[in-house]
Amino acid sequence: MKLRKMLAHVCLIAASVFFLIPFIWMLSTSLKPRTQIFSFPPEWIPSPFKWSNYTEAMSYIPFFTYLNNTVLITVLSTLGVVLSCPIVAYSFAKLRWRGRNVLFMITLAVMMIPGQVTMMPLFMLFNKLGWVGTPMPLIIPAFFGVPFYIFLLRQFFMGLPDSLMDAARIDGAGEFRIYTQIMLPLARSAVLSVGLFQFMASWTDFIGPLLYLTNEVSYTLSLGLQQFQSQKGSEWGLMMAVSTMMTVPVIILFFFLQKTFIQGITFTGIKG
C-alpha cells in the first residue's frame, strides 16, 4: 500500500513538473536580456535579471486600462454566473414542476451546440440591441445562466438529502428561504468552483472581446497581448512579461481556492 502511494506521488510530481515547464520558461524569458532568449544551450536562470522588461512592456500598451476593462468584465460575468446558475440548477434538481425534464434536456442539448454555430446569430442580436462596441455582450448573458455550469450544480444539488428540505418545510420555511439559507450554503464549494471556471474563461477570453469590442479604449488584456504581438512580435522578453502578468492572477486565485475547488469537483455528481 505504501509503495503504491509512493508511486502515485512520484507520477504526480513528474506530471506537475511537465506542466510547470512552460510557465517557468515564460517567467524566465520575461526576465532575460534579448541576447539570452535564443541562446543554446538554453539558459533557465537570467543573468542578469532584467526587471525593466515589465515596465517597458507596460509602456508599449495602455496596460492598466486593459487591466481595468478585464477586471470589470471578469468580475461582473462571474457574479452573473454565481447568481443565476445555482438557482436554476436547484430548480432542476429539487423542485417538481411541469416541463422540468423537457427544459433540462433542452439545456443539455444547448451544451452540444458548438460556439461557432451561434456566433453569428448572437452577433446580429447584440448588434440590433446596440451592444456591439460595449462590454455588455460579455457580461449580460452570464446573468441568464450557462448550461454547463447549470448541469454541474444540478448534479451537486441532487446529492444533497431531501430530508433537509422537508424539515424546513415543516418549520414553515418557503422555497426561497430553503434555497438561500439551507441548500445554497451547503453548495458553497460547488458554486465557488463554477465561479472559478467562469473567472478563468472570462479572464482569458479572446474571441468574445475580438468580436464585440471595437474601440481600443475598451480592449481587454487578451486583445492587448495580441496587439502587442502584432506591433512588437520580435520583443519576446517584453511579450513574455505581459503574458506573465496576465497569468499570475489566475494562479494566485486558484492557489487560495484550490481546496474548495477540489471539494466542489469531487462531490459533483455524487447522489446521496
For each residue, the residues with C-beta under 8 A, 3 or more apart:
1: 4 5
2: 5 6
3: 6 7
4: 1 7 8
5: 1 2 8 9
6: 2 3 9 10
7: 3 4 10 11
8: 4 5 11 12
9: 5 6 12 13
10: 6 7 13 14
11: 7 8 14 15
12: 8 9 15 16
13: 9 10 16 17
14: 10 11 17 18
15: 11 12 18 19
16: 12 13 19 20
17: 13 14 20 21
18: 14 15 21
19: 15 16 22 23
20: 16 17 23 24
21: 17 18 24 25
22: 19 25 26
23: 19 20 26 27 247
24: 20 21 27 28 44
25: 21 22 28 29 44
26: 22 23 29 30 240 243 244 247
27: 23 24 30 31 240 244
28: 24 25 31 32 43 44 45 46
29: 25 26 32 37 236 237 240
30: 26 27 53 54 237 240 241 243 244
31: 27 28 46 49 50 51 53 237 241
32: 28 29 36 37 43 46 50 53 237
33: 36 37 46 48 50 237
34: 37 235 236 237
35: 39
36: 32 33 39 43 46 47
37: 29 32 33 34 236 237
38:
39: 35 36 42 43
40:
41:
42: 39
43: 28 32 36 39 46 47
44: 24 25 28
45: 28
46: 28 31 32 33 36 43 49 50
47: 36 43
48: 33
49: 31 46
50: 31 32 33 46 53 237
51: 31 54 55
52: 55 56
53: 30 31 32 50 56 57 237 238 240 241
54: 30 51 57 58 241 245
55: 51 52 58 59
56: 52 53 59 60 238 241
57: 53 54 60 61 63 228 238 239 241 242 245
58: 54 55 61 63 64 242
59: 55 56
60: 56 57 228 231 232 238
61: 57 58 66 224 227 228 242
62: 65 66 224
63: 57 58 66 67 221 224 242 245
64: 58 67 68
65: 62 68 69 217 219
66: 61 62 63 69 70 219 220 221 223 224
67: 63 64 70 71 221
68: 64 65 71 72
69: 65 66 72 73 135 218 219 220 221
70: 66 67 73 74 203 220 221 222
71: 67 68 74 75
72: 68 69 75 76 135
73: 69 70 76 77 135 138 139 202 209 220
74: 70 71 77 78 199 202 203
75: 71 72 78 79
76: 72 73 79 80 139 142
77: 73 74 80 81 138 139 142 198 202
78: 74 75 81 82 142 195 198 199 202
79: 75 76 82 83 142
80: 76 77 83 84 139 140 141 142 143 144
81: 77 78 84 85 142 145 146 149 194 195 198
82: 78 79 85 86 191 194 195 198
83: 79 80 86 87 143
84: 80 81 87 88 142 143 144 145
85: 81 82 88 89 145 146 149 150 153 191 194
86: 82 83 89 90 153 184 187 191 194
87: 83 84 90 91 179
88: 84 85 91 92 145 150
89: 85 86 92 93 149 150 151 152 153 154 156 157
90: 86 87 93 94 95 153 154 157 179 183 184
91: 87 88 94 95 97 100
92: 88 89 95 100 103 104 107 150 154 157
93: 89 90 153 154 155 157 158
94: 90 91 157 158 160 162 165 183
95: 90 91 92 100 175
96: 100
97: 91 100
98:
99: 102 103
100: 91 92 95 96 97 103 104
101: 104 105
102: 99 105 106
103: 92 99 100 106 107
104: 92 100 101 107 108 154
105: 101 102 108 109
106: 102 103 109 110
107: 92 103 104 110 111 147 150 151
108: 104 105 111 112 147 151
109: 105 106 112 113
110: 106 107 113 147
111: 107 108 147 148 151
112: 108 109
113: 109 110 117 118
114: 117
115: 118 119 207
116: 119
117: 113 114
118: 113 115 121 122
119: 115 116 122 123 207 211
120: 123 124
121: 118 124 125
122: 118 119 125 126 137
123: 119 120 126 127 132 211 212
124: 120 121 127 128
125: 121 122 128 129
126: 122 123 129 131 132 136 137 212
127: 123 124 130 131 132
128: 124 125
129: 125 126 136
130: 127
131: 126 127 134 136 137 140 212
132: 123 126 127 137 212 214
133: 212 213 214 215 218
134: 131 137 212 218
135: 69 72 73 138 139 212 213 218
136: 126 129 131 139 140
137: 122 126 131 132 134 140 141 208 211 212
138: 73 77 135 141 202 205 208 209 212 213
139: 73 76 77 80 135 136 142 143
140: 80 131 136 137 143 144
141: 80 137 138 144
142: 76 77 78 79 80 81 84 139 146 198
143: 80 83 84 139 140
144: 80 84 140 141
145: 81 84 85 88 149 150
146: 81 85 142 149 150 198
147: 107 108 110 111 150 151
148: 111 151 152
149: 81 85 89 145 146 152 153 194 197 198
150: 85 88 89 92 107 145 146 147 153 154
151: 89 107 108 111 147 148 154 155
152: 89 148 149 155 156 190 193 194 268
153: 85 86 89 90 93 149 150 156 157 187 190 191 194 268
154: 89 90 92 93 104 150 151 157 158
155: 93 151 152 158 159 268 269
156: 89 152 153 159 160 187 190 264 267 268 269
157: 89 90 92 93 94 153 154 160 183 187
158: 93 94 154 155 271
159: 155 156 267 268 269 270 271 272
160: 94 156 157 164 183 186 187 272
161: 164 272
162: 94 165 166
163: 166 167
164: 160 161 167 168 182 183 186
165: 94 162 168 169 178 182 183
166: 162 163 169 170
167: 163 164 170 171
168: 164 165 171 173 177 178 182
169: 165 166 172 173 178
170: 166 167
171: 167 168
172: 169
173: 168 169 177 178 181 182
174: 177 178
175: 95 178 179
176: 179 180
177: 168 173 174 180 181 182
178: 165 168 169 173 174 175 181 182 183
179: 87 90 175 176 182 183 184
180: 176 177 184
181: 173 177 178 184 185
182: 164 165 168 173 177 178 179 185 186
183: 90 94 157 160 164 165 178 179 186 187
184: 86 90 179 180 181 187 188 191
185: 181 182 188
186: 160 164 182 183
187: 86 153 156 157 160 183 184 190 191
188: 184 185 191 192 260
189: 192 193 260 261 263 264 267
190: 152 153 156 187 193 194 264 267 268
191: 82 85 86 153 184 187 188 194 195 264
192: 188 189 195 196 257 260 261 264
193: 152 189 190 196 197 260 261 263 264 265 268
194: 81 82 85 86 149 152 153 190 191 197 198 264
195: 78 81 82 191 192 198 199
196: 192 193 199 200 253 254 257 261
197: 149 193 194 200 201
198: 77 78 81 82 142 146 149 194 195 201 202
199: 74 78 195 196 202 203 250 253
200: 196 197 203 204 250
201: 197 198 204 205
202: 73 74 77 78 138 198 199 205
203: 70 74 199 200 221 246 249 250
204: 200 201 222 246 250
205: 138 201 202 208 209 220 222
206: 209 210 222 223 226
207: 115 119 210 211
208: 137 138 205 211 212
209: 73 138 205 206 212 213 219 220 222 223
210: 206 207 213 223 226
211: 119 123 137 207 208
212: 123 126 131 132 133 134 135 137 138 208 209
213: 133 135 138 209 210 218 219 220 223
214: 132 133 218
215: 133 218 219
216: 219
217: 65
218: 69 133 134 135 213 214 215
219: 65 66 69 209 213 215 216 223 224 227
220: 66 69 70 73 205 209 213 223 224
221: 63 66 67 69 70 203 224 225 242 246
222: 70 204 205 206 209 225 226 246
223: 66 206 209 210 213 219 220 226 227
224: 61 62 63 66 219 220 221 227 228 242
225: 221 222 228 229 239 242 243 246
226: 206 210 222 223 229 230
227: 61 219 223 224 230 231
228: 57 60 61 224 225 231 232 238 239 242
229: 225 226 232 233 239
230: 226 227 233
231: 60 227 228
232: 60 228 229 235 238 239
233: 229 230 239
234:
235: 34 232 238 239
236: 29 34 37 239 240
237: 29 30 31 32 33 34 37 50 53 240 241
238: 53 56 57 60 228 232 235 241 242
239: 57 225 228 229 232 233 235 236 242 243
240: 26 27 29 30 53 236 237 243 244
241: 30 31 53 54 56 57 237 238 244 245
242: 57 58 61 63 221 224 225 228 238 239 245 246
243: 26 30 225 239 240 246 247
244: 26 27 30 240 241 247 248
245: 54 57 63 241 242 248
246: 203 204 221 222 225 242 243 249
247: 23 26 243 244 250 251
248: 244 245 251 252
249: 203 246 252 253
250: 199 200 203 204 247 253 254
251: 247 248 254 255
252: 248 249 255 256
253: 196 199 249 250 256 257
254: 196 250 251 257 258 261
255: 251 252 258
256: 252 253
257: 192 196 253 254 260 261
258: 254 255 261 262
259: 262 263
260: 188 189 192 193 257 263 264
261: 189 192 193 196 254 257 258 264 265
262: 258 259 265 266
263: 189 193 259 260 266 267
264: 156 189 190 191 192 193 194 260 261 267 268
265: 193 261 262 268
266: 262 263 270
267: 156 159 189 190 263 264 270
268: 152 153 155 156 159 190 193 264 265
269: 155 156 159
270: 159 266 267
271: 158 159
272: 159 160 161
